[in-house]
């Protein structure tokens, strides 16, 4: 087995595994059951798409795709942080916000 055949085989295996993980993660986004589960699944989808971009970059030999994947990773991280803040704020009352999340009487 020469290196080109091995690379093509590795690309095909990676595509199959990424496709499988994509569908499993999409199922988790739809089914849930909770909002944090869906947020983590969306974060996982970003990771899967980064994997797809990297494999396509290797397959085509156009390595500018790696820069696109890095940018997508940054955007995905920022989206996850924003979702986490949303979930944190959703459970807080006005009194919790005014005390900075501490319980009344606690120091």
C-alpha positions as CSV (number, residue, x, y, z in Angstrom):
1,X,0.0,0.0,0.0
2,X,1.6,3.3,-1.1
3,X,1.1,6.6,0.7
4,X,-1.6,7.9,-1.8
5,X,-3.8,4.9,-1.3
6,X,-3.4,5.1,2.5
7,X,-4.2,8.8,2.5
8,X,-7.3,8.2,0.3
9,X,-8.4,5.4,2.7
10,X,-7.9,7.6,5.7
11,X,-9.9,10.4,4.1
12,X,-12.8,8.1,3.4
13,X,-12.8,6.6,6.9
14,X,-12.7,10.1,8.4
15,X,-15.6,11.2,6.2
16,X,-17.7,8.2,7.3
17,X,-17.0,8.8,11.0
18,X,-17.6,12.5,10.7
19,X,-20.9,11.9,8.9
20,X,-22.0,9.4,11.5
21,X,-21.1,11.8,14.4
22,X,-22.9,14.6,12.5
23,X,-26.2,12.7,12.4
24,X,-25.9,11.5,16.0
25,X,-25.3,15.1,17.1
26,X,-28.2,16.4,15.0
27,X,-30.4,13.9,16.8
28,X,-29.2,15.2,20.2
29,X,-30.0,18.8,19.1
30,X,-33.5,17.9,18.1
31,X,-34.3,15.5,21.0
32,X,-32.6,17.4,23.8
33,X,-34.0,16.7,26.5
34,X,-32.7,19.9,28.1
35,X,-31.4,23.2,26.9
36,X,-27.8,22.6,28.1
37,X,-27.9,19.3,26.2
38,X,-28.9,21.2,23.0
39,X,-26.2,23.8,23.6
40,X,-23.5,21.1,24.0
41,X,-24.8,19.4,20.9
42,X,-24.5,22.6,18.9
43,X,-20.9,23.0,20.2
44,X,-20.2,19.5,19.0
45,X,-21.7,20.3,15.6
46,X,-19.1,23.1,15.3
47,X,-16.4,20.6,16.1
48,X,-17.7,18.2,13.5
49,X,-17.9,20.9,10.8
50,X,-14.3,21.9,11.7
51,X,-13.4,18.2,11.1
52,X,-15.1,18.2,7.8
53,X,-13.3,21.4,6.7
54,X,-10.0,19.9,7.7
55,X,-10.6,16.6,5.8
56,X,-11.7,18.5,2.7
57,X,-8.5,20.7,3.0
58,X,-6.4,17.6,3.1
59,X,-8.3,15.9,0.3
60,X,-8.1,18.9,-2.1
61,X,-4.6,20.1,-1.0
62,X,-5.9,23.6,-0.5
63,X,-4.8,24.3,3.1
64,X,-6.4,27.7,3.4
65,X,-9.4,25.7,4.7
66,X,-7.4,25.3,8.0
67,X,-7.7,29.1,8.5
68,X,-11.4,28.9,7.9
69,X,-11.6,26.1,10.4
70,X,-9.7,28.1,13.0
71,X,-12.1,31.1,12.5
72,X,-15.1,28.8,12.8
73,X,-13.7,27.4,16.1
74,X,-13.4,30.9,17.5
75,X,-16.9,31.8,16.5
76,X,-18.2,28.5,17.9
77,X,-16.4,29.1,21.2
78,X,-17.9,32.6,21.5
79,X,-21.4,31.2,20.7
80,X,-21.0,28.6,23.4
81,X,-20.0,31.2,26.0
82,X,-23.0,33.4,25.0
83,X,-25.4,30.4,25.3
84,X,-23.9,29.6,28.7
85,X,-24.4,33.1,29.9
86,X,-28.0,33.0,28.6
87,X,-28.7,29.8,30.6
88,X,-27.1,31.3,33.7
89,X,-29.1,34.5,33.4
90,X,-32.3,32.7,32.7
91,X,-32.3,31.1,36.1
92,X,-31.5,34.3,38.0
93,X,-34.1,36.7,39.5
94,X,-33.7,40.5,39.8
95,X,-32.6,40.0,43.4
96,X,-29.9,37.5,42.4
97,X,-28.6,40.0,39.8
98,X,-28.4,42.9,42.3
99,X,-26.5,40.8,44.8
100,X,-24.1,39.4,42.1
101,X,-25.5,35.8,42.4
102,X,-24.8,35.6,46.2
103,X,-27.6,34.5,48.5
104,X,-28.9,37.2,50.9
105,X,-27.1,37.2,54.2
106,X,-24.1,35.2,52.8
107,X,-20.7,36.8,52.9
